[in-house]
Amino acid sequence: MNVAETTIVGKRYPLLRERLSHDIERFRKFTAVLIKNRLAFAGIVIIALFTVMSFGAPLLVGPYPSQLQRTTDNLPPSSAHWLGTDWEGFDILTLLVYGGQISLIIGFSASIVAMVLGTLVGVVGGFYGGITDLILARMTDFFLVIPWLPFVLVLVIILTPSLATIILAIAIVSWPSTARVIRSQVLTVKERQFIERSRAIGARPSFIVRKHIIPNVMPLVWAEAVLTVSNSVFTEAFLSFFGLGASGPDVIRSWGVLVNESYIHLALVQGHWWYFGPPGLFITVVVLGFAMLGYGLEEVMNPALKRR
């Protein structure tokens, strides 16, 4: 490396460090404000609790039960099995702790896909306008008016139920709402003075989008992504209840699958509350946690909602 290259690198790294420290400080301040919001804080606690419980399952309840660990079926709660056993003789508590992995993986994965697609459509349409915006807006409207539950059911049936199919189906019906919100924000941001100044000094559209538009819409993207996780967890449970969840001998059963099995084997009729109650409660609490965090984020980023 010659002297000129060394000088360039020496100048570049302090700039990167300064930018990184600035971003970290902004994130710290935003986190402090978010935690002060009671709704968001409660949602964070719920999400963190279930995430640690689900992905720390091997440490909490041991390995996922195998055929060798089966015992008497439909046992009531006892010291040996705190939530009893299911129709196959597996410990329900172990299945319940592990089941959160599938529900959360589907929720996060579908949210990421929907967030990327919705943000791309919203930013491109809102910033460039014209025929591009018209085509993307009509495409967004088309997916918005489709009844999402029947559409997901039909799509999963056609593509055969699997983890990837469920994630894809949920993402397809989730991105339009994100695209609509992001497009509205982009239309507002691109009319501000700093955007006009960037254009005046000859900044390219790609540079403006990357450096100015996207950073200003990202808070809304995160809020929409959190709410999408909530809807994805609920939709996965809905599909699993109708027997369209990811299943198989080597697949971890989600909470929705556990509810489906308890329904099929008449746990409610027989009064086996320990079979159908806990999975349904966990689904409800997790969906509520993500919804609380999403609405808390909207309150923090929207002063009008906070005053209201």
KEKE-3310 file (N, C-alpha, C; in steps of 0.2 Angstrom, whole numbers, plus 5000, padded with zeros to 4 digits):
npx = (5004:5003:5009:4999:4987:4987:4984:4971:4964:4966:4959:4946:4942:4940:4929:4919:4919:4914:4901:4896:4896:4887:4875:4873:4871:4859:4851:4851:4845:4832:4828:4828:4817:4807:4806:4800:4787:4773:4765:4773:4784:4778:4775:4788:4793:4785:4787:4801:4802:4795:4802:4815:4811:4806:4817:4827:4823:4830:4838:4829:4819:4825:4829:4819:4805:4806:4800:4804:4802:4789:4774:4760:4745:4735:4736:4732:4738:4753:4766:4776:4772:4769:4759:4752:4749:4749:4738:4747:4755:4765:4774:4766:4770:4783:4781:4774:4784:4793:4786:4784:4795:4793:4781:4786:4797:4790:4783:4793:4800:4790:4787:4799:4800:4789:4791:4802:4798:4786:4792:4801:4791:4784:4793:4799:4787:4782:4792:4797:4785:4773:4770:4776:4772:4759:4756:4762:4754:4741:4743:4746:4733:4725:4730:4726:4712:4709:4702:4710:4712:4704:4712:4725:4722:4719:4730:4740:4735:4736:4750:4754:4756:4769:4784:4790:4780:4770:4776:4778:4765:4759:4767:4764:4751:4753:4762:4756:4749:4760:4767:4758:4757:4771:4773:4764:4771:4783:4779:4777:4790:4798:4795:4801:4813:4827:4828:4825:4837:4847:4844:4847:4860:4864:4863:4861:4846:4846:4855:4848:4837:4843:4851:4843:4828:4825:4831:4822:4810:4811:4808:4794:4793:4798:4788:4777:4782:4783:4769:4766:4772:4764:4751:4756:4759:4746:4740:4747:4743:4729:4729:4735:4726:4716:4722:4732:4745:4763:4769:4775:4785:4797:4796:4795:4781:4770:4761:4749:4747:4746:4734:4725:4727:4722:4708:4704:4705:4696:4698:4692:4679:4680:4685:4699:4708:4721:4726:4721:4720:4733:4741:4732:4732:4745:4747:4738:4743:4756:4753:4746:4757:4766:4757:4755:4768:4769:4759:4764:4776:4771:4764:4776:4782:4773:4768:4754:4746:4751:4747:4734)
npy = (4994:5011:5028:5037:5029:5025:5037:5040:5029:5032:5044:5040:5030:5037:5045:5035:5030:5041:5042:5030:5031:5041:5036:5026:5033:5040:5029:5024:5035:5034:5022:5024:5033:5025:5015:5022:5023:5015:5006:5001:4996:4986:4977:4974:4967:4956:4950:4948:4939:4927:4924:4921:4910:4901:4899:4896:4883:4870:4872:4874:4864:4853:4841:4840:4830:4813:4798:4788:4793:4793:4791:4787:4791:4807:4811:4819:4835:4833:4830:4824:4827:4843:4849:4839:4825:4823:4817:4807:4804:4812:4825:4839:4852:4852:4852:4863:4874:4872:4874:4888:4892:4889:4897:4910:4910:4909:4921:4931:4929:4930:4944:4950:4948:4954:4967:4971:4970:4978:4990:4993:4994:5005:5015:5017:5019:5031:5040:5041:5043:5047:5036:5024:5025:5024:5011:5003:5007:5003:4989:4987:4991:4981:4969:4973:4973:4959:4946:4942:4930:4919:4919:4916:4903:4896:4897:4891:4878:4875:4875:4866:4863:4869:4875:4886:4889:4894:4905:4912:4914:4922:4933:4938:4943:4953:4963:4974:4984:4989:4995:5005:5014:5018:5024:5035:5042:5044:5053:5064:5067:5069:5082:5091:5103:5100:5089:5096:5104:5095:5090:5102:5103:5093:5080:5062:5053:5040:5042:5051:5044:5033:5040:5050:5048:5034:5033:5042:5036:5024:5023:5021:5010:5000:5000:4996:4983:4976:4975:4967:4955:4952:4949:4939:4928:4926:4922:4910:4902:4901:4895:4883:4878:4873:4863:4865:4868:4868:4852:4836:4821:4825:4838:4852:4855:4868:4881:4883:4870:4862:4867:4863:4849:4846:4850:4841:4829:4830:4837:4848:4844:4833:4840:4842:4854:4857:4854:4861:4874:4881:4882:4891:4902:4906:4910:4921:4930:4932:4938:4949:4955:4959:4968:4978:4983:4988:4998:5006:5010:5018:5028:5034:5039:5047:5062:5067:5056:5053:5064:5063)
npz = (5000:4995:4999:4996:4996:5009:5016:5011:5017:5030:5031:5029:5038:5051:5047:5045:5058:5065:5059:5063:5077:5078:5073:5082:5094:5090:5090:5103:5110:5104:5108:5122:5123:5117:5127:5137:5134:5139:5133:5122:5129:5137:5127:5122:5133:5133:5120:5121:5132:5127:5116:5121:5129:5119:5109:5118:5122:5122:5134:5144:5144:5139:5126:5110:5111:5107:5098:5107:5119:5122:5132:5143:5135:5135:5148:5164:5171:5181:5193:5186:5173:5169:5162:5158:5145:5127:5114:5109:5119:5122:5131:5135:5139:5135:5121:5120:5123:5113:5102:5100:5092:5078:5076:5078:5070:5057:5058:5059:5047:5037:5039:5036:5022:5018:5022:5015:5001:5002:5005:4995:4984:4988:4990:4977:4969:4975:4975:4961:4954:4941:4927:4932:4946:4945:4939:4950:4960:4956:4956:4970:4975:4970:4976:4989:4989:4989:4997:5011:5020:5013:5001:5006:5011:4999:4992:5000:4999:4986:4983:4992:5009:5019:5027:5020:5010:5018:5024:5012:5007:5017:5017:5004:5005:5014:5011:5004:5012:5019:5008:5004:5015:5016:5003:5005:5014:5008:4997:5005:5010:4999:4995:5003:5009:5009:5000:4988:4988:4987:4974:4967:4968:4960:4964:4961:4957:4963:4973:4981:4985:4993:5003:5008:5007:5011:5024:5031:5030:5037:5051:5050:5043:5051:5061:5054:5051:5063:5066:5056:5059:5070:5064:5056:5064:5070:5058:5054:5065:5062:5049:5053:5062:5053:5048:5039:5042:5044:5045:5050:5053:5057:5060:5070:5080:5079:5089:5083:5077:5088:5094:5084:5084:5097:5095:5086:5093:5102:5114:5121:5122:5131:5142:5144:5148:5149:5137:5125:5130:5135:5122:5114:5123:5123:5109:5109:5118:5112:5100:5105:5111:5100:5094:5103:5104:5091:5090:5100:5094:5084:5091:5097:5086:5080:5084:5085:5088:5100:5108:5107)
capx = (5000:5008:5007:4992:4982:4987:4981:4964:4961:4966:4954:4940:4940:4937:4922:4915:4918:4910:4895:4893:4894:4881:4869:4872:4868:4852:4847:4851:4840:4826:4826:4826:4810:4802:4805:4796:4780:4771:4762:4778:4788:4775:4776:4795:4794:4781:4791:4808:4800:4793:4808:4820:4808:4806:4824:4831:4820:4834:4840:4823:4815:4828:4828:4813:4803:4806:4796:4806:4800:4781:4771:4753:4742:4730:4737:4731:4744:4755:4773:4780:4770:4766:4753:4749:4752:4744:4735:4752:4759:4771:4774:4763:4774:4789:4779:4772:4789:4797:4781:4785:4800:4789:4777:4790:4801:4786:4781:4798:4802:4785:4787:4805:4799:4784:4794:4807:4794:4782:4796:4803:4786:4782:4798:4800:4781:4781:4798:4798:4779:4771:4767:4778:4768:4752:4756:4763:4748:4735:4745:4745:4726:4723:4731:4723:4705:4708:4700:4717:4711:4703:4718:4730:4720:4719:4737:4744:4732:4739:4757:4756:4758:4776:4786:4791:4774:4766:4779:4777:4758:4758:4770:4760:4745:4755:4766:4752:4748:4767:4768:4753:4760:4778:4772:4762:4777:4788:4776:4778:4797:4802:4794:4805:4818:4833:4828:4826:4844:4851:4843:4850:4868:4866:4863:4857:4840:4847:4858:4843:4833:4847:4853:4838:4822:4825:4832:4817:4804:4813:4804:4787:4794:4799:4782:4773:4785:4781:4762:4765:4773:4758:4747:4758:4758:4739:4738:4750:4739:4723:4731:4737:4720:4713:4726:4737:4752:4769:4769:4779:4788:4804:4795:4792:4774:4768:4756:4743:4746:4744:4727:4722:4726:4717:4702:4703:4704:4690:4700:4687:4673:4682:4687:4706:4709:4728:4728:4719:4721:4739:4743:4728:4734:4752:4746:4734:4748:4761:4750:4745:4763:4768:4752:4756:4774:4768:4755:4768:4780:4767:4763:4782:4784:4768:4766:4747:4743:4753:4743:4727)
capy = (5000:5017:5033:5040:5024:5025:5043:5040:5025:5036:5049:5037:5027:5042:5047:5029:5029:5046:5041:5024:5033:5045:5031:5022:5038:5041:5023:5024:5040:5032:5016:5027:5036:5019:5011:5026:5022:5010:5001:4998:4993:4980:4973:4972:4962:4950:4947:4945:4933:4921:4923:4918:4904:4897:4897:4893:4877:4865:4873:4874:4858:4847:4840:4839:4823:4808:4792:4784:4797:4793:4788:4786:4797:4811:4811:4825:4838:4830:4832:4822:4831:4849:4851:4832:4823:4824:4810:4802:4802:4817:4830:4845:4857:4852:4853:4870:4878:4872:4877:4895:4893:4889:4902:4916:4910:4911:4928:4936:4928:4933:4951:4953:4948:4959:4973:4973:4971:4984:4996:4994:4997:5011:5020:5018:5023:5037:5045:5042:5045:5045:5029:5019:5025:5022:5004:5000:5009:4999:4983:4987:4991:4974:4964:4975:4971:4952:4943:4939:4923:4914:4919:4912:4896:4893:4897:4886:4871:4874:4875:4861:4866:4869:4882:4891:4890:4898:4912:4916:4916:4927:4939:4941:4947:4958:4969:4980:4989:4993:4999:5011:5018:5020:5028:5041:5046:5047:5059:5070:5068:5071:5089:5095:5108:5097:5086:5101:5106:5089:5090:5108:5102:5088:5073:5058:5051:5034:5044:5054:5038:5030:5044:5054:5045:5028:5034:5046:5032:5018:5022:5018:5003:4996:5000:4991:4976:4973:4974:4962:4949:4950:4946:4933:4923:4924:4918:4904:4898:4900:4889:4876:4875:4870:4857:4867:4870:4864:4846:4830:4817:4828:4845:4854:4857:4875:4882:4882:4863:4859:4868:4859:4842:4846:4850:4834:4823:4832:4839:4853:4840:4829:4844:4842:4861:4858:4852:4866:4881:4885:4885:4896:4908:4909:4913:4927:4934:4934:4942:4955:4959:4963:4973:4983:4986:4991:5004:5010:5013:5023:5034:5038:5042:5051:5066:5068:5050:5053:5069:5060)
capz = (5000:4995:5004:4995:4998:5017:5018:5010:5022:5036:5032:5028:5044:5056:5045:5047:5065:5067:5057:5067:5083:5078:5072:5089:5099:5089:5092:5110:5112:5102:5113:5128:5122:5116:5133:5142:5132:5143:5128:5119:5134:5139:5121:5122:5138:5131:5115:5124:5136:5123:5111:5125:5131:5113:5107:5123:5124:5124:5140:5148:5144:5136:5118:5108:5112:5101:5099:5113:5125:5123:5138:5142:5131:5138:5156:5167:5174:5187:5195:5180:5167:5172:5158:5155:5139:5122:5111:5107:5125:5122:5136:5132:5141:5130:5114:5120:5123:5107:5097:5099:5087:5072:5076:5078:5063:5052:5059:5058:5040:5033:5040:5033:5015:5016:5023:5009:4995:5002:5005:4988:4980:4991:4989:4970:4966:4978:4973:4954:4951:4934:4925:4937:4952:4943:4939:4956:4965:4954:4958:4977:4976:4968:4982:4995:4989:4989:5004:5012:5022:5008:4997:5009:5011:4993:4990:5003:4997:4979:4984:4997:5016:5021:5031:5015:5007:5023:5024:5005:5007:5022:5014:4998:5007:5020:5009:5001:5017:5020:5002:5004:5021:5014:4998:5007:5018:5003:4994:5009:5011:4993:4994:5008:5006:5009:4994:4983:4988:4984:4967:4964:4967:4955:4966:4957:4961:4967:4979:4986:4988:4997:5008:5011:5007:5015:5031:5034:5031:5040:5057:5048:5040:5057:5064:5050:5051:5070:5066:5051:5063:5074:5059:5053:5070:5070:5051:5054:5069:5058:5044:5057:5065:5048:5046:5034:5045:5043:5049:5048:5059:5059:5060:5077:5080:5081:5093:5080:5076:5095:5095:5079:5087:5103:5093:5082:5097:5107:5121:5124:5125:5137:5148:5144:5147:5148:5130:5121:5133:5135:5116:5113:5127:5121:5103:5110:5121:5108:5095:5108:5112:5094:5092:5108:5102:5085:5091:5104:5090:5080:5096:5098:5080:5078:5090:5085:5091:5107:5111:5107)
cpx = (5004:5005:5000:4986:4981:4983:4974:4961:4961:4961:4947:4937:4937:4930:4917:4914:4913:4902:4892:4891:4888:4875:4868:4869:4861:4848:4846:4845:4833:4823:4824:4819:4805:4801:4800:4789:4778:4768:4768:4783:4785:4775:4783:4796:4791:4785:4798:4807:4799:4798:4813:4818:4808:4813:4829:4828:4824:4837:4835:4820:4818:4827:4821:4811:4803:4801:4798:4804:4792:4779:4763:4749:4736:4730:4736:4738:4746:4762:4777:4779:4766:4759:4750:4752:4747:4742:4740:4756:4765:4769:4771:4767:4780:4787:4777:4778:4793:4792:4782:4790:4797:4785:4781:4794:4796:4784:4786:4800:4797:4785:4793:4803:4794:4786:4798:4803:4790:4786:4798:4797:4784:4787:4799:4793:4781:4786:4798:4791:4778:4768:4770:4774:4761:4751:4757:4757:4742:4737:4744:4737:4723:4724:4727:4715:4704:4707:4706:4716:4710:4709:4723:4729:4721:4726:4741:4741:4736:4746:4759:4758:4765:4778:4787:4785:4770:4769:4778:4769:4756:4761:4767:4754:4747:4758:4762:4751:4754:4768:4764:4756:4766:4777:4769:4767:4782:4786:4777:4786:4800:4800:4797:4811:4825:4834:4829:4833:4848:4850:4847:4857:4870:4866:4859:4851:4841:4851:4853:4839:4837:4849:4848:4831:4821:4826:4826:4810:4805:4809:4797:4788:4795:4792:4777:4776:4783:4774:4761:4767:4767:4753:4749:4758:4751:4737:4741:4745:4732:4724:4732:4730:4716:4717:4731:4744:4757:4770:4773:4782:4794:4803:4792:4785:4773:4762:4749:4741:4743:4736:4723:4721:4722:4710:4700:4701:4700:4692:4695:4681:4674:4685:4695:4709:4717:4731:4727:4720:4727:4742:4739:4730:4740:4751:4743:4739:4753:4759:4749:4751:4766:4763:4754:4763:4773:4764:4759:4773:4777:4766:4770:4784:4779:4765:4758:4744:4745:4749:4736:4726)
cpy = (5006:5022:5036:5036:5025:5031:5043:5035:5028:5041:5046:5034:5032:5044:5041:5029:5035:5045:5035:5027:5037:5041:5028:5027:5039:5035:5022:5029:5037:5026:5019:5030:5030:5016:5015:5025:5015:5004:4997:4994:4986:4975:4970:4966:4956:4946:4944:4939:4927:4920:4919:4911:4899:4894:4895:4886:4871:4865:4872:4867:4852:4846:4839:4832:4819:4802:4788:4787:4797:4789:4787:4792:4800:4810:4818:4828:4834:4833:4830:4825:4837:4851:4844:4830:4823:4817:4805:4800:4807:4822:4836:4851:4858:4854:4861:4875:4878:4875:4884:4896:4893:4895:4909:4916:4912:4919:4933:4935:4932:4941:4954:4953:4953:4966:4976:4974:4977:4990:4998:4997:5004:5017:5022:5021:5030:5042:5046:5045:5043:5038:5024:5019:5023:5015:5001:5001:5004:4992:4982:4987:4984:4969:4967:4973:4963:4950:4939:4932:4918:4913:4915:4905:4893:4892:4892:4879:4870:4872:4869:4864:4864:4875:4887:4893:4895:4905:4916:4918:4922:4934:4942:4945:4953:4964:4975:4986:4993:4997:5005:5016:5022:5025:5035:5045:5048:5053:5065:5072:5071:5079:5093:5098:5104:5092:5090:5103:5101:5089:5096:5107:5096:5081:5069:5055:5045:5036:5047:5049:5035:5034:5048:5051:5039:5029:5038:5041:5025:5017:5019:5011:4998:4995:4995:4984:4973:4971:4968:4955:4947:4946:4939:4927:4921:4920:4911:4899:4897:4894:4883:4873:4872:4865:4859:4870:4866:4858:4841:4827:4821:4836:4847:4857:4864:4875:4880:4874:4860:4861:4864:4851:4841:4846:4844:4829:4825:4834:4844:4849:4836:4833:4844:4849:4862:4857:4858:4873:4884:4887:4891:4903:4910:4912:4920:4932:4937:4939:4949:4959:4962:4968:4979:4987:4990:4998:5008:5014:5019:5029:5038:5042:5047:5056:5067:5062:5051:5058:5067:5055)
cpz = (5000:4999:5003:4997:5006:5019:5017:5015:5028:5037:5032:5035:5050:5054:5047:5054:5068:5065:5061:5074:5083:5077:5079:5094:5097:5091:5099:5113:5110:5106:5119:5128:5121:5123:5138:5140:5135:5138:5125:5123:5136:5133:5120:5127:5136:5125:5117:5128:5132:5118:5115:5127:5125:5110:5112:5126:5126:5131:5146:5149:5141:5129:5117:5108:5106:5103:5105:5119:5126:5129:5137:5139:5136:5146:5158:5169:5180:5188:5189:5174:5169:5168:5155:5149:5133:5119:5110:5113:5126:5128:5133:5133:5136:5123:5114:5120:5117:5101:5095:5093:5080:5071:5075:5072:5057:5052:5057:5050:5036:5033:5036:5025:5014:5017:5017:5003:4996:5002:4998:4984:4982:4989:4981:4967:4969:4976:4965:4951:4944:4933:4930:4943:4951:4943:4946:4961:4963:4957:4966:4979:4975:4973:4988:4995:4989:4996:5006:5015:5017:5003:5000:5009:5004:4990:4993:5001:4990:4979:4989:5004:5017:5024:5026:5012:5012:5023:5018:5005:5011:5019:5008:5000:5012:5017:5006:5006:5019:5014:5002:5009:5018:5008:5000:5011:5013:4999:4998:5010:5005:4992:4999:5005:5005:5003:4988:4983:4985:4977:4964:4964:4963:4958:4962:4961:4965:4974:4984:4989:4994:5004:5012:5012:5012:5022:5035:5034:5035:5047:5056:5046:5046:5061:5061:5050:5058:5069:5061:5055:5067:5070:5056:5058:5070:5063:5051:5059:5066:5053:5048:5060:5060:5045:5040:5036:5043:5047:5046:5054:5062:5060:5067:5076:5083:5086:5090:5078:5082:5096:5090:5082:5093:5101:5089:5087:5103:5114:5124:5126:5131:5143:5149:5143:5146:5141:5125:5124:5133:5128:5113:5116:5125:5114:5104:5113:5117:5103:5098:5109:5106:5093:5097:5106:5096:5086:5096:5099:5086:5085:5097:5092:5077:5084:5091:5089:5099:5111:5112:5113)
residu = (MET:ASN:VAL:ALA:GLU:THR:THR:ILE:VAL:GLY:LYS:ARG:TYR:PRO:LEU:LEU:ARG:GLU:ARG:LEU:SER:HIS:ASP:ILE:GLU:ARG:PHE:ARG:LYS:PHE:THR:ALA:VAL:LEU:ILE:LYS:ASN:ARG:LEU:ALA:PHE:ALA:GLY:ILE:VAL:ILE:ILE:ALA:LEU:PHE:THR:VAL:MET:SER:PHE:GLY:ALA:PRO:LEU:LEU:VAL:GLY:PRO:TYR:PRO:SER:GLN:LEU:GLN:ARG:THR:THR:ASP:ASN:LEU:PRO:PRO:SER:SER:ALA:HIS:TRP:LEU:GLY:THR:ASP:TRP:GLU:GLY:PHE:ASP:ILE:LEU:THR:LEU:LEU:VAL:TYR:GLY:GLY:GLN:ILE:SER:LEU:ILE:ILE:GLY:PHE:SER:ALA:SER:ILE:VAL:ALA:MET:VAL:LEU:GLY:THR:LEU:VAL:GLY:VAL:VAL:GLY:GLY:PHE:TYR:GLY:GLY:ILE:THR:ASP:LEU:ILE:LEU:ALA:ARG:MET:THR:ASP:PHE:PHE:LEU:VAL:ILE:PRO:TRP:LEU:PRO:PHE:VAL:LEU:VAL:LEU:VAL:ILE:ILE:LEU:THR:PRO:SER:LEU:ALA:THR:ILE:ILE:LEU:ALA:ILE:ALA:ILE:VAL:SER:TRP:PRO:SER:THR:ALA:ARG:VAL:ILE:ARG:SER:GLN:VAL:LEU:THR:VAL:LYS:GLU:ARG:GLN:PHE:ILE:GLU:ARG:SER:ARG:ALA:ILE:GLY:ALA:ARG:PRO:SER:PHE:ILE:VAL:ARG:LYS:HIS:ILE:ILE:PRO:ASN:VAL:MET:PRO:LEU:VAL:TRP:ALA:GLU:ALA:VAL:LEU:THR:VAL:SER:ASN:SER:VAL:PHE:THR:GLU:ALA:PHE:LEU:SER:PHE:PHE:GLY:LEU:GLY:ALA:SER:GLY:PRO:ASP:VAL:ILE:ARG:SER:TRP:GLY:VAL:LEU:VAL:ASN:GLU:SER:TYR:ILE:HIS:LEU:ALA:LEU:VAL:GLN:GLY:HIS:TRP:TRP:TYR:PHE:GLY:PRO:PRO:GLY:LEU:PHE:ILE:THR:VAL:VAL:VAL:LEU:GLY:PHE:ALA:MET:LEU:GLY:TYR:GLY:LEU:GLU:GLU:VAL:MET:ASN:PRO:ALA:LEU:LYS:ARG:ARG)
# end
